[in-house]
Amino acid sequence: MTPLDKPLRRELSIGDQRYTLTIDPERLKLVEKGRRKGLELRWSELVSGDAALAVALQASLEN
């Protein structure tokens, strides 16, 4: 198995929007193409079950 030791970036489309997904050793981040801010989820939040709470809190702070 290959360790994740540096960021891995991929482009994807969701509906009509294009996004960049960055996966690194600490988190995954989904950002609309051409933007800097997006959704971020730490691996620790994902495995602890706090993922939904973390995403909801981040979304509420952006609005």
VMD Tcl script that draws the C-alpha trace (Angstrom):
set ca {
  {0.00 0.00 0.00}
  {1.24 3.52 -0.81}
  {1.36 5.99 2.10}
  {-0.33 9.37 1.72}
  {2.59 11.66 2.42}
  {1.83 14.63 0.14}
  {-1.35 16.29 -1.19}
  {-3.24 14.52 -3.96}
  {-5.47 16.77 -6.12}
  {-8.19 15.69 -8.50}
  {-10.84 17.60 -10.44}
  {-14.44 16.43 -10.48}
  {-17.82 17.63 -11.66}
  {-20.96 17.69 -9.55}
  {-23.90 18.75 -11.65}
  {-22.76 21.72 -13.72}
  {-20.05 22.79 -11.24}
  {-16.37 21.81 -11.34}
  {-14.53 21.20 -8.08}
  {-11.04 20.41 -6.88}
  {-10.70 17.65 -4.29}
  {-7.49 17.72 -2.26}
  {-6.61 14.76 -0.07}
  {-3.64 15.11 2.27}
  {-2.45 13.33 5.43}
  {-4.57 15.59 7.69}
  {-7.79 16.28 5.77}
  {-9.80 16.26 2.60}
  {-10.97 19.51 1.07}
  {-13.55 20.16 -1.66}
  {-13.38 23.59 -3.32}
  {-15.31 25.01 -6.24}
  {-12.94 25.48 -9.19}
  {-11.41 28.95 -9.12}
  {-12.21 29.54 -5.44}
  {-10.08 29.28 -2.30}
  {-12.67 28.43 0.32}
  {-14.61 25.21 0.43}
  {-15.60 22.31 2.63}
  {-12.86 20.79 4.75}
  {-13.04 17.59 6.77}
  {-10.26 16.29 9.00}
  {-9.68 12.55 9.09}
  {-10.00 12.61 12.90}
  {-13.51 14.10 12.57}
  {-14.45 11.44 10.07}
  {-13.37 8.48 12.20}
  {-14.74 9.93 15.46}
  {-18.20 10.43 13.99}
  {-18.03 14.23 14.27}
  {-17.96 14.70 10.49}
  {-21.54 15.89 10.09}
  {-21.18 18.33 12.98}
  {-17.90 19.72 11.62}
  {-19.32 20.26 8.12}
  {-22.50 21.88 9.50}
  {-20.48 24.22 11.72}
  {-18.19 25.22 8.86}
  {-21.16 25.90 6.57}
  {-22.87 28.04 9.21}
  {-19.72 30.15 9.67}
  {-19.47 30.88 5.94}
  {-23.02 32.25 5.64}
}
mol new
graphics top color blue
foreach p $ca { graphics top sphere $p radius 0.5 }
foreach p [lrange $ca 0 end-1] q [lrange $ca 1 end] { graphics top cylinder $p $q radius 0.2 }
display resetview
